[in-house]
Amino acid sequence: MKRFVVLIVTVLSLTAMASAAGFSKMAEGKPQLIQSGPQKMWCPVCGMNLKMFYKTSHAAVLKDGTKKQYCSIRCLAADWPNIKENVEKILVVDAKTGELIDAKRARYVVGSKIKGTMSMTSKIAFAKLEDAEKFQKKYGGKIVDFDAAFKMAQKALAKDSMMIARKKQTKMYPMGERIYKKMCQPIDVSKFAHINDLKAAIRSEKLCKPMKEKQLQAVALYLWDVKGGHADDMMKGCRCDMNRGRMPGCKGKMGAAQPAAGPDLSKQEKCPVCGMFVYKHPKWAAFIYYEKNGKLAHLAFDGVKDLMKFYFEPEKWGDYGDIKKHIKKIVVRDYYTLKPVWAKAAWYVVGSDVYGPMGNELIPFKTKAAAENFMRDHHGRKILRFDEITKELVYKLDE
């Protein structure tokens, strides 16, 4: 009986594969790539080659003229928190003609036999309803509009991200590490704002020996996620428990989700709030990473208190424009271990008898247990999470 069931499943799987074999996501002819610079051929979120996944490609045109192009609606959903306030138009590739069209007018076939791009569920768009119906008849699925397809992508973001993370950890990261050590010179990931910038530099600046696209992708993922500490970018939209290193519903540890330790502190680097040289107080150093002119820049602070003052009112400390819209990550250091911790995942003790360079401090810890131990030993008043810290509380620490 078992053999019969296995045979039936195998036949059904082969039938599905054969049915999907007539459709390719690759561009037929010259694709419309609207990003600028040598990085335009790769997705800024996951680094996937846009020519290879052209028929699921989406693009966002921002109000400042910036154009971002993604391999999938999933990566658009992942980047949405960063761009939603500035989006002017969303485009998608018509799978029939290969033309970029207004996504709001497109018809999506969701859940067909075609494998999803960065997702467990495929979402293929068409300009004309009749083309979507022909596709549906051949490959299955249901037809919806953009709003429905995008809501599905957002809702599935956590599960899709966990699936992708497991694949990266078991295959892409180990492969990328091996290739990087054999074929590349040392690469400073902090110089790049997006993974596609990194991939473009590896090629154009010949930072590695010539390699195939799959090898380049593996190296870029290893550098970006593991060495650069950007694994959390992929997990946007997920409720990630960074302190346990575990995702709800995920059996494995999220081993790659560790922030970078922060840049080397030069002797010229001053805290933008108090003006102190941060290198003199490395134990208390905290960092804000942000995108500036297409590159990843950072600001260093001599404590979480000053970092939060800047975070709440950046305009008060200099001409930083709309920097809050361009912040990519915030990193603090665990008080006991001095290891880097994502600021939004840390636990902070206030009101203790331990002082930082600027007096009373918000003292960060990777785990709640460590924060509780510190609070008992040093007479702390309370433990807060990042989102519980208020501007009023920060300034009251100076009293």
Secondary structure, DSSP 8 states (H G I E B T S, - for coil): -HHHHHHHHHHHHHHHHHHHTT---S-SSS----S-SGGGGB-TTT--BTTTTGGG-EEEEETTS-EEEESSHHHHHHHHHHHGGGEEEEEEE-TTT--EEEGGG-EEEES-SS--SSSSS-EEEESSHHHHHHHHHHH--EEEEHHHHHHHHHHTHHHHHHHHHHHIIIIIHHHHHHHHHHHB----GGG-SSHHHHHHHHHHTT-B----HHHHHHHHHIIIIIIS--HHHHTTTS--BTTTTB-TT--SB-TT----------TT-B-TTT--BGGG-GGG-EEEEEEETTEEEEEEESSHHHHHHHHH-GGGGS--TTGGGGEEEEEEE-TTT--EEEGGG-EEEES-S-EETTEE--EEESSHHHHHHHHHHTT--EEEEGGG--HHHHHHTT-
